[in-house]
């Protein structure tokens, strides 16, 4: 049996979605067979980060 190299979550967040947003996420997850957590993580990873502004929110 091989062990996966999965990291534990460092931060848990709650997101308030409008009905339409929640329905769109649910529909996408149903169509792709992917869990919402994976979809949201992928979207966050795809956010562009400018090198000039990387310290703005610290």
Short mmCIF file of the C-alpha atoms (twelve columns), coordinates in Angstrom:
data_MODEL
# 
_entry.id   MODEL 
# 
loop_
_atom_site.group_PDB 
_atom_site.id 
_atom_site.type_symbol 
_atom_site.label_atom_id 
_atom_site.label_alt_id 
_atom_site.label_comp_id 
_atom_site.label_asym_id 
_atom_site.label_seq_id 
_atom_site.Cartn_x 
_atom_site.Cartn_y 
_atom_site.Cartn_z 
_atom_site.pdbx_PDB_model_num 
ATOM 1  C CA . UNK A 1  0.000   0.000  0.000   1 
ATOM 2  C CA . UNK A 2  1.426   3.368  -1.007  1 
ATOM 3  C CA . UNK A 3  0.872   6.489  1.000   1 
ATOM 4  C CA . UNK A 4  -0.143  9.692  -0.731  1 
ATOM 5  C CA . UNK A 5  1.827   12.825 -0.011  1 
ATOM 6  C CA . UNK A 6  -1.191  14.937 0.933   1 
ATOM 7  C CA . UNK A 7  -0.703  17.940 3.156   1 
ATOM 8  C CA . UNK A 8  -3.214  18.769 5.859   1 
ATOM 9  C CA . UNK A 9  -5.143  21.990 5.448   1 
ATOM 10 C CA . UNK A 10 -3.413  24.945 7.050   1 
ATOM 11 C CA . UNK A 11 -6.415  27.275 6.950   1 
ATOM 12 C CA . UNK A 12 -10.144 26.586 6.837   1 
ATOM 13 C CA . UNK A 13 -12.350 29.296 5.383   1 
ATOM 14 C CA . UNK A 14 -16.081 29.807 5.043   1 
ATOM 15 C CA . UNK A 15 -17.313 31.502 1.897   1 
ATOM 16 C CA . UNK A 16 -20.748 33.076 1.560   1 
ATOM 17 C CA . UNK A 17 -22.097 32.469 -1.936  1 
ATOM 18 C CA . UNK A 18 -25.181 33.816 -3.651  1 
ATOM 19 C CA . UNK A 19 -27.674 31.128 -4.663  1 
ATOM 20 C CA . UNK A 20 -26.634 31.416 -8.310  1 
ATOM 21 C CA . UNK A 21 -22.948 31.040 -7.434  1 
ATOM 22 C CA . UNK A 22 -23.571 27.992 -5.235  1 
ATOM 23 C CA . UNK A 23 -25.702 26.381 -7.932  1 
ATOM 24 C CA . UNK A 24 -23.038 27.012 -10.566 1 
ATOM 25 C CA . UNK A 25 -20.350 25.459 -8.359  1 
ATOM 26 C CA . UNK A 26 -22.579 22.452 -7.601  1 
ATOM 27 C CA . UNK A 27 -23.403 21.949 -11.284 1 
ATOM 28 C CA . UNK A 28 -19.727 22.170 -12.278 1 
ATOM 29 C CA . UNK A 29 -18.787 19.643 -9.593  1 
ATOM 30 C CA . UNK A 30 -21.520 17.259 -10.740 1 
ATOM 31 C CA . UNK A 31 -20.461 17.569 -14.385 1 
ATOM 32 C CA . UNK A 32 -16.773 17.030 -13.666 1 
ATOM 33 C CA . UNK A 33 -17.080 14.618 -10.731 1 
ATOM 34 C CA . UNK A 34 -14.681 16.782 -8.741  1 
ATOM 35 C CA . UNK A 35 -15.186 17.964 -5.165  1 
ATOM 36 C CA . UNK A 36 -15.778 21.669 -4.593  1 
ATOM 37 C CA . UNK A 37 -12.623 21.922 -2.472  1 
ATOM 38 C CA . UNK A 38 -10.460 20.821 -5.405  1 
ATOM 39 C CA . UNK A 39 -12.195 23.190 -7.808  1 
ATOM 40 C CA . UNK A 40 -11.798 26.157 -5.456  1 
ATOM 41 C CA . UNK A 41 -8.134  25.341 -4.757  1 
ATOM 42 C CA . UNK A 42 -7.430  25.188 -8.485  1 
ATOM 43 C CA . UNK A 43 -9.126  28.562 -9.026  1 
ATOM 44 C CA . UNK A 44 -7.082  30.122 -6.209  1 
ATOM 45 C CA . UNK A 45 -3.846  28.704 -7.638  1 
ATOM 46 C CA . UNK A 46 -4.686  30.250 -11.018 1 
ATOM 47 C CA . UNK A 47 -4.974  33.788 -9.611  1 
ATOM 48 C CA . UNK A 48 -2.334  36.068 -11.104 1 
ATOM 49 C CA . UNK A 49 0.055   37.554 -8.561  1 
ATOM 50 C CA . UNK A 50 2.112   40.572 -9.553  1 
ATOM 51 C CA . UNK A 51 5.662   40.599 -8.223  1 
ATOM 52 C CA . UNK A 52 5.371   44.365 -7.691  1 
ATOM 53 C CA . UNK A 53 2.425   44.006 -5.310  1 
ATOM 54 C CA . UNK A 54 3.264   40.809 -3.445  1 
ATOM 55 C CA . UNK A 55 3.705   42.595 -0.075  1 
ATOM 56 C CA . UNK A 56 0.551   44.742 -0.326  1 
ATOM 57 C CA . UNK A 57 -1.668  42.504 1.849   1 
ATOM 58 C CA . UNK A 58 0.839   41.613 4.533   1 
# 
